[in-house]
C-alpha cells in the first residue's frame, strides 16, 4: 500500500492541473560553456529538499507537456528544474533532428549536469538526492546517457550525481562501449506503436545494459503512439517524419562508432572529438537506417499514467532516499 501512495498522489496532482507560484529564473553553464537559463520550481517550506531536473525533447520546451510533471514532483516534495536547451542557443526546433549535428544527445546530458552543479549552490536543495527525467529524442536519450559512468568522465570525485533517471519515449539508439551505469535505477517508458524512436530499440538497450549489471526497467504502454503524453487529439501523420527505430549506433572497443543497420562506421554522434568527415558519416548513416513516415497522438489517460509512474520512480529512488 505504501508504494501505491506516490502514484495516487501524482494522479491527483496531475488531475488538478498547474497553478501556484511562478518559477524562479535559474542560470547555469551548459554544454560547451554556454550560459543557460532554466526555471526553478520550489516546494513551500524552508527545509532542504531533493531536486529533479526535466530535460525536454527535440521538439523544444513545451509547457503543456511538462507542467503536470512539475506539479506532481513538486507536490511530492522535490524542487524541479525545467531546462530549455534550445532558447539560449537560438535553436529552431522545427529543423529535422538529423540536421543538428552541432547539438547532440550528449549535450542534453551535459546541460543536465551543469544545472545539477549549479543547484548545489542553493541552500535549500540537497543534491545528494537528485533525479533526471528526459523526454523523447534528445532529453530522453540524454537522460539514459547521463546515467552512464562514461558520461561523467572528468567530473570531480565529490561532484553531485543523479541517483536515478527516467526516460519517456526516449531515443534508445546508442550502445556505449562502457555500459557501466553504476546500477542507477533507469525507468524507460515507451509505447508499443511508437514508430519514431521505438519499443524494440529500447528493449534491446535494456538487455544490453542489464547484461553489464544495469538496473533497467522498460515499461510498455499498449496501443500508444509516440507523443502519447502530448495534449490529446487525433492521430497526426507526418509523411516526412523520421522513423529511427531501426537505427543503432554501437561503440567498438577502439572507441569508434558504427551504425548497426547500415554498417557505416567512422561516425561521430557527439560534438566532442568530431570532425567534418565523421559528422558527414553520421548524417549518411542516419539517412541509411531511418525510414520516413510517422504517426503521433496524445492521450490524456496515458499522459496521466506516465506522470504517475515517473513521480513514483523518483519518489522511491530519489525523494524518499535517506541522504548519505
C-alpha positions as CSV (number, residue, x, y, z in Angstrom):
1,X,0.0,0.0,0.0
2,X,2.9,2.4,0.8
3,X,4.2,2.0,-2.7
4,X,0.8,2.9,-4.2
5,X,0.7,6.2,-2.4
6,X,3.1,8.1,-4.6
7,X,1.2,7.0,-7.7
8,X,-2.1,8.1,-6.2
9,X,-0.6,11.4,-5.2
10,X,0.8,12.0,-8.6
11,X,-2.5,11.2,-10.3
12,X,-4.4,13.6,-8.1
13,X,-1.9,16.4,-8.6
14,X,-1.9,15.9,-12.4
15,X,-5.7,15.9,-12.5
16,X,-5.8,19.2,-10.6
17,X,-3.6,20.9,-13.1
18,X,-1.0,23.6,-12.7
19,X,-1.1,26.7,-10.6
20,X,0.8,28.1,-7.7
21,X,3.8,30.5,-7.5
22,X,5.7,31.4,-10.7
23,X,9.0,29.7,-11.1
24,X,12.3,31.5,-10.4
25,X,14.8,32.0,-13.1
26,X,17.8,29.6,-12.8
27,X,21.0,30.4,-14.5
28,X,23.9,27.9,-15.1
29,X,26.6,26.9,-17.5
30,X,25.6,24.2,-20.0
31,X,27.5,22.1,-22.5
32,X,30.3,23.8,-24.3
33,X,30.4,26.6,-21.7
34,X,27.1,28.0,-23.0
35,X,25.3,30.4,-20.5
36,X,21.8,28.9,-19.9
37,X,18.6,30.0,-18.3
38,X,16.1,27.5,-16.8
39,X,13.1,27.5,-14.4
40,X,13.3,26.6,-10.8
41,X,10.1,25.4,-9.1
42,X,10.5,25.2,-5.3
43,X,8.0,23.5,-2.9
44,X,6.8,25.5,0.0
45,X,8.7,25.5,3.3
46,X,12.2,26.1,4.5
47,X,13.6,22.6,4.8
48,X,16.2,21.2,2.4
49,X,14.6,19.2,-0.5
50,X,15.7,16.8,-3.2
51,X,15.8,18.0,-6.8
52,X,14.5,16.6,-10.1
53,X,15.6,18.0,-13.4
54,X,13.4,17.8,-16.5
55,X,15.0,17.7,-20.0
56,X,12.8,18.3,-23.0
57,X,12.7,16.5,-26.4
58,X,13.9,17.7,-29.8
59,X,10.6,19.5,-30.1
60,X,11.8,22.0,-27.6
61,X,10.4,23.1,-24.2
62,X,6.6,22.6,-24.2
63,X,4.9,23.7,-21.0
64,X,1.7,21.9,-21.9
65,X,3.5,18.6,-21.8
66,X,5.8,19.3,-18.8
67,X,3.5,21.1,-16.3
68,X,1.8,18.0,-14.9
69,X,5.3,16.5,-14.2
70,X,6.3,19.7,-12.5
71,X,3.2,19.8,-10.3
72,X,3.4,16.1,-9.4
73,X,7.1,16.1,-8.5
74,X,6.9,19.4,-6.6
75,X,3.8,18.1,-4.8
76,X,5.9,15.0,-3.8
77,X,8.4,17.4,-2.1
78,X,11.1,17.9,-4.7
79,X,12.5,21.1,-6.2
80,X,12.0,20.9,-10.0
81,X,14.3,22.5,-12.6
82,X,12.9,22.7,-16.1
83,X,15.7,23.1,-18.7
84,X,15.4,24.9,-22.0
85,X,18.2,23.5,-24.1
86,X,17.3,25.5,-27.2
87,X,16.2,29.0,-26.2
88,X,19.6,30.3,-25.1
89,X,21.2,28.7,-28.2
90,X,18.7,30.1,-30.6
91,X,18.0,26.6,-31.9
92,X,14.9,26.2,-34.1
93,X,13.1,23.0,-33.0
94,X,11.3,22.8,-36.4
95,X,14.6,21.7,-38.0
96,X,15.0,17.9,-38.5
97,X,16.9,16.4,-35.6
98,X,19.4,14.8,-38.0
99,X,20.5,18.2,-39.3
100,X,21.6,19.4,-35.8
101,X,24.9,17.6,-35.7
102,X,26.3,20.6,-33.8
103,X,24.0,19.9,-30.8
104,X,23.7,16.3,-29.8
105,X,22.2,13.9,-27.3
106,X,25.3,14.1,-25.1
107,X,24.9,17.9,-24.9
108,X,21.4,17.3,-23.4
109,X,23.1,15.2,-20.7
110,X,25.9,17.7,-20.1
111,X,23.4,20.5,-19.8
112,X,21.7,18.5,-17.1
113,X,25.0,18.0,-15.2
114,X,25.7,21.7,-15.5
115,X,22.3,22.5,-13.9
116,X,22.9,20.0,-11.2
117,X,26.2,21.6,-10.3
118,X,24.6,25.0,-10.1
119,X,21.8,23.6,-7.9
120,X,24.3,22.6,-5.3
121,X,24.8,26.3,-4.6
122,X,21.2,26.6,-3.4
123,X,21.0,26.2,0.3
124,X,17.5,24.6,0.1
125,X,18.5,22.0,-2.5
126,X,20.1,18.7,-1.4
127,X,21.9,17.5,-4.5
128,X,22.7,14.2,-2.7
129,X,19.2,13.3,-3.8
130,X,18.9,14.2,-7.4
131,X,17.0,12.7,-10.3
132,X,16.8,13.3,-14.1
133,X,13.7,12.9,-16.3
134,X,14.2,13.2,-20.1
135,X,11.7,13.1,-22.9
136,X,11.8,11.8,-26.5
137,X,14.7,12.0,-28.8
138,X,17.0,14.5,-27.1
139,X,16.2,14.7,-23.4
140,X,15.2,11.0,-23.2
141,X,18.3,9.7,-24.8
142,X,20.4,12.3,-22.9
143,X,18.9,11.1,-19.6
144,X,20.0,7.5,-20.3
145,X,23.5,8.7,-21.4
146,X,23.7,10.7,-18.1
147,X,23.3,7.5,-16.1
148,X,26.5,6.1,-17.7
149,X,29.7,6.4,-15.8
150,X,31.3,7.2,-19.2
151,X,29.3,10.4,-19.4
152,X,30.7,11.5,-16.0
153,X,34.3,11.3,-17.0
154,X,36.3,14.3,-15.9
155,X,33.8,15.3,-13.2
156,X,35.3,15.8,-9.7
157,X,35.0,12.8,-7.4
158,X,32.8,14.8,-5.0
159,X,30.5,16.3,-7.7
160,X,26.8,15.6,-7.5
161,X,25.4,12.6,-9.3
162,X,21.9,11.5,-10.4
163,X,20.6,8.8,-8.2
164,X,18.0,7.7,-10.8
165,X,16.8,8.6,-14.2
166,X,13.5,8.2,-16.1
167,X,13.2,8.5,-19.9
168,X,9.7,8.9,-21.5
169,X,9.6,7.8,-25.2
170,X,13.4,8.2,-25.5
171,X,15.9,7.7,-28.2
172,X,17.4,4.3,-27.3
173,X,19.7,4.1,-30.3
174,X,23.1,4.4,-28.5
175,X,25.2,1.5,-27.3
176,X,28.1,3.0,-25.3
177,X,31.1,0.7,-25.1
178,X,31.5,1.3,-21.4
179,X,28.0,0.3,-20.4
180,X,28.5,0.8,-16.6
181,X,25.6,2.8,-15.2
182,X,26.6,2.3,-11.5
183,X,23.3,0.4,-11.0
184,X,21.3,3.6,-11.0
185,X,17.7,2.7,-11.5
186,X,16.7,3.6,-15.0
187,X,13.0,3.6,-16.0
188,X,12.2,3.7,-19.7
189,X,8.6,4.3,-20.8
190,X,7.6,3.6,-24.4
191,X,4.5,2.9,-26.5
192,X,4.1,-0.3,-28.4
193,X,3.0,1.6,-31.5
194,X,5.9,4.1,-31.4
195,X,7.3,4.4,-34.9
196,X,9.5,7.4,-34.2
197,X,12.1,6.1,-31.6
198,X,10.5,2.7,-30.9
199,X,10.0,0.0,-28.4
200,X,12.3,-2.7,-30.0
201,X,15.3,-0.4,-29.7
202,X,14.5,0.3,-26.0
203,X,14.0,-3.4,-25.2
204,X,17.4,-4.1,-26.9
205,X,19.1,-1.3,-24.9
206,X,17.6,-2.6,-21.7
207,X,19.0,-6.0,-22.3
208,X,22.4,-4.5,-23.3
209,X,22.7,-2.6,-20.0
210,X,21.3,-5.4,-17.8
211,X,23.9,-7.7,-19.2
212,X,26.5,-5.5,-17.5
213,X,24.6,-5.3,-14.2
214,X,22.4,-2.3,-15.1
215,X,19.2,-1.7,-13.2
216,X,16.8,-1.0,-16.2
217,X,13.0,-1.4,-16.4
218,X,11.2,-0.9,-19.7
219,X,7.5,-0.1,-19.2
220,X,5.4,-0.6,-22.4
221,X,2.1,1.2,-22.8
222,X,-0.2,-0.7,-25.0
223,X,-1.8,0.9,-28.1
224,X,0.3,4.0,-27.5
225,X,1.9,6.0,-30.3
226,X,4.9,8.4,-29.9
227,X,3.7,11.6,-28.3
228,X,1.2,9.9,-26.0
229,X,2.0,12.4,-23.3
230,X,1.2,15.4,-25.6
231,X,-2.2,17.1,-25.3
232,X,-4.9,14.6,-26.6
233,X,-6.1,14.7,-30.1
234,X,-6.4,12.8,-33.4
235,X,-3.6,10.8,-34.9
236,X,-1.1,13.2,-36.6
237,X,0.5,11.6,-39.7
238,X,3.8,13.0,-41.0
239,X,4.9,11.5,-44.3
240,X,8.3,13.2,-43.9
241,X,8.7,12.3,-40.2
242,X,11.9,10.4,-39.4
243,X,11.5,6.8,-38.1
244,X,14.8,5.8,-36.4
245,X,13.5,2.6,-34.8
246,X,16.0,0.5,-36.9
247,X,19.0,2.8,-36.1
248,X,21.5,1.5,-33.6
249,X,24.9,3.2,-33.1
250,X,27.4,0.9,-31.4
251,X,30.7,2.0,-29.9
252,X,33.5,-0.5,-30.5
253,X,36.5,-1.4,-28.3
254,X,38.5,1.2,-30.2
255,X,36.1,3.9,-29.2
256,X,34.8,4.3,-32.8
257,X,31.1,4.2,-33.6
258,X,29.3,2.1,-36.2
259,X,25.7,2.1,-37.2
260,X,24.4,-1.5,-37.0
261,X,21.7,-1.5,-39.7
262,X,23.7,0.3,-42.5
263,X,27.1,-0.9,-41.5
264,X,28.5,2.7,-41.8
265,X,31.4,3.3,-39.4
266,X,33.6,6.2,-38.5
267,X,30.6,8.1,-37.2
268,X,30.6,10.9,-34.7
269,X,27.5,11.0,-32.6
270,X,28.7,13.9,-30.4
271,X,30.5,17.1,-30.9
272,X,33.4,16.0,-28.7
273,X,36.2,14.7,-31.0
274,X,34.1,15.2,-34.1
275,X,35.3,16.4,-37.5
276,X,33.7,17.2,-40.8
277,X,34.1,13.6,-42.1
278,X,32.8,11.9,-39.1
279,X,29.8,14.2,-38.8
280,X,29.1,13.6,-42.5
281,X,29.2,9.8,-41.8
282,X,26.7,10.3,-39.1
283,X,24.3,12.1,-41.4
284,X,24.8,9.4,-44.0
285,X,24.3,6.6,-41.6
286,X,21.1,8.1,-40.2
287,X,19.7,8.6,-43.7
288,X,20.5,4.9,-44.4
289,X,18.9,3.4,-41.3
290,X,15.9,5.6,-41.0
291,X,12.6,5.4,-42.8
292,X,10.1,8.2,-43.5
293,X,6.6,8.3,-42.2
294,X,5.5,8.6,-38.6
295,X,2.3,8.8,-36.5
296,X,2.0,10.6,-33.2
297,X,-1.0,11.0,-30.9
298,X,-1.6,12.5,-27.4
299,X,-3.6,10.5,-24.9
300,X,-4.8,12.1,-21.7
301,X,-5.0,8.8,-19.8
302,X,-1.6,7.7,-20.8
303,X,-0.1,11.1,-20.0
304,X,-1.5,10.8,-16.5
305,X,-0.2,7.3,-16.2
306,X,3.3,8.4,-17.3
307,X,3.3,11.3,-14.8
308,X,2.4,8.9,-12.0
309,X,5.0,6.3,-13.0
310,X,7.8,8.9,-13.3
311,X,6.8,10.5,-10.0
312,X,6.7,7.1,-8.3
313,X,10.1,6.2,-9.7
314,X,11.6,9.5,-8.4
315,X,9.9,9.2,-5.0
316,X,11.2,5.7,-4.4
317,X,14.7,6.2,-5.7
318,X,15.4,9.9,-5.0
319,X,12.9,11.9,-3.0
320,X,12.4,9.3,-0.2
321,X,16.1,8.2,0.0
322,X,18.0,9.0,3.2
323,X,21.0,11.2,2.3
324,X,24.4,9.6,2.9
